[in-house]
Amino acid sequence: MAKTSEAYVQAGDREVRISSPERVIYEATETSPQVTKLGVAQFFADVGDGLMRALRERPTALERWPNGVREGMKLATGPADRNADAFYQKRVPKGAPDFVETVSITFPSGRTASEICPTQVAVPVWCAQMGALTFHPWPVRRADVDRPDELRLDLDPQPGTTFADARRVAGVARELLEELGITGYLKTSGNRGVHIYVRIEPRWEFTDVRHAAIGFGRELARRDEGVTVNWWKEERGERIFVDFNQNNRDRTIASAYSLRPLPGAPVSTPLTWDELAEVSDPRAFNLFTVPERLADGDPWAGIDDTAFSLEPLLRLWEELPGGELNFPPDYPKMPGEPPRVQPSKKNADNWEADGVTRKEK
């Protein structure tokens, strides 16, 4: 039997073995060369300081593309996608080396699992060995997995909008946060969106953080007509959607310095606010260009210096009209939640004007 090729990547004080290092993960494009499995592993080592700032001590799910990224490949998002090419790994894989630490987390269903909890850069490099491209950390540390220390504001462009729209809305969001005495740290999503992160005191539950995101989104929509918090896609229009549900338990966003499964190996990249105003194409931040940026320092270097209170945002939640909004469909019915029926499918004979079924009343 032919011996499988291998290579080693220096990750901190460890050498991590990479099998089949020549396997092509990203094919070449008109503007970028191909990327091999070894190239992915080396990238995670090269951006290790910034990547670990995003992952350290956090339960982390892996988005694995073991056969690489190709046009037409599908990411599994549920049980019906058993034949998909890529998948999310929420439980620690069998055969993980002893330096891969774990933490127990509880899903919305009440089930529990042991999830990877990165404590050193060798962990994401080892994950690259398994085809992991994107890391999805929880907004908690393992010292208290039920109290988030991070608010995530996901500015998601809807059809008919562009990165330029998200960039403009991010500027309005910055002004709002500053008025509330809060510092936000931003990054590209790796695609068309913009993410703003706020370190918060770990005093509140997931539902509180979600309500803070709703309050923020409602105030943002009040200031900019190009913003919406409408959960149903048919009601969003050509606006930037503030995805408040990304702050729920077991809902995650691609971490800073994660690769995205798109041509050219784009990276979810931290930026300064001044830089954002000058960015026209977020794909310019990719596996080939991002390591050089870190040589000049990480824009998120100070993110852990100050933890902010959620109280100003929770006041917006309490003061602005609208009440509770829908949870994702896989969640159990939550207190105060509106009925999970698309507005266009409501039968006027069965629904009150406030959206509550007559049976519920």
Rosetta blueprint (number, residue, H / E / L):
1 M L
2 A L
3 K L
4 T L
5 S L
6 E E
7 A E
8 Y E
9 V E
10 Q E
11 A E
12 G L
13 D L
14 R E
15 E E
16 V E
17 R E
18 I E
19 S E
20 S L
21 P L
22 E L
23 R L
24 V E
25 I E
26 Y E
27 E L
28 A L
29 T L
30 E L
31 T L
32 S L
33 P L
34 Q L
35 V E
36 T E
37 K H
38 L H
39 G H
40 V H
41 A H
42 Q H
43 F H
44 F H
45 A H
46 D H
47 V L
48 G H
49 D H
50 G H
51 L H
52 M H
53 R H
54 A H
55 L H
56 R L
57 E L
58 R L
59 P L
60 T E
61 A E
62 L E
63 E E
64 R E
65 W L
66 P L
67 N L
68 G L
69 V E
70 R L
71 E L
72 G L
73 M L
74 K L
75 L E
76 A L
77 T L
78 G L
79 P H
80 A H
81 D H
82 R L
83 N L
84 A L
85 D L
86 A E
87 F E
88 Y E
89 Q E
90 K L
91 R L
92 V L
93 P L
94 K L
95 G L
96 A L
97 P L
98 D L
99 F L
100 V L
101 E L
102 T E
103 V E
104 S E
105 I E
106 T E
107 F L
108 P L
109 S L
110 G L
111 R L
112 T E
113 A E
114 S E
115 E E
116 I E
117 C L
118 P L
119 T L
120 Q L
121 V L
122 A H
123 V H
124 P H
125 V H
126 W H
127 C H
128 A H
129 Q H
130 M L
131 G L
132 A E
133 L E
134 T E
135 F E
136 H E
137 P E
138 W L
139 P L
140 V L
141 R E
142 R L
143 A L
144 D E
145 V L
146 D L
147 R L
148 P L
149 D L
150 E E
151 L E
152 R E
153 L E
154 D E
155 L E
156 D E
157 P E
158 Q L
159 P L
160 G L
161 T L
162 T L
163 F H
164 A H
165 D H
166 A H
167 R H
168 R H
169 V H
170 A H
171 G H
172 V H
173 A H
174 R H
175 E H
176 L H
177 L H
178 E H
179 E H
180 L L
181 G L
182 I L
183 T L
184 G L
185 Y E
186 L E
187 K E
188 T E
189 S L
190 G L
191 N L
192 R L
193 G L
194 V E
195 H E
196 I E
197 Y E
198 V E
199 R E
200 I E
201 E L
202 P L
203 R L
204 W L
205 E L
206 F H
207 T H
208 D H
209 V H
210 R H
211 H H
212 A H
213 A H
214 I H
215 G H
216 F H
217 G H
218 R H
219 E H
220 L H
221 A H
222 R H
223 R H
224 D L
225 E L
226 G L
227 V E
228 T E
229 V L
230 N L
231 W L
232 W L
233 K H
234 E H
235 E H
236 R H
237 G L
238 E L
239 R L
240 I E
241 F E
242 V E
243 D L
244 F H
245 N H
246 Q H
247 N H
248 N L
249 R L
250 D L
251 R L
252 T L
253 I L
254 A L
255 S L
256 A L
257 Y L
258 S L
259 L E
260 R L
261 P L
262 L L
263 P L
264 G L
265 A L
266 P E
267 V E
268 S L
269 T L
270 P E
271 L E
272 T L
273 W H
274 D H
275 E H
276 L H
277 A L
278 E L
279 V L
280 S L
281 D L
282 P H
283 R H
284 A H
285 F L
286 N E
287 L L
288 F L
289 T L
290 V H
291 P H
292 E H
293 R H
294 L H
295 A H
296 D L
297 G L
298 D L
299 P L
300 W L
301 A L
302 G L
303 I L
304 D L
305 D L
306 T L
307 A L
308 F E
309 S L
310 L L
311 E H
312 P H
313 L H
314 L H
315 R H
316 L H
317 W H
318 E H
319 E H
320 L L
321 P L
322 G L
323 G L
324 E L
325 L L
326 N L
327 F L
328 P L
329 P L
330 D L
331 Y L
332 P L
333 K L
334 M L
335 P L
336 G L
337 E L
338 P L
339 P L
340 R L
341 V L
342 Q L
343 P H
344 S H
345 K H
346 K L
347 N L
348 A L
349 D L
350 N L
351 W E
352 E L
353 A L
354 D L
355 G L
356 V L
357 T E
358 R L
359 K L
360 E L
361 K L
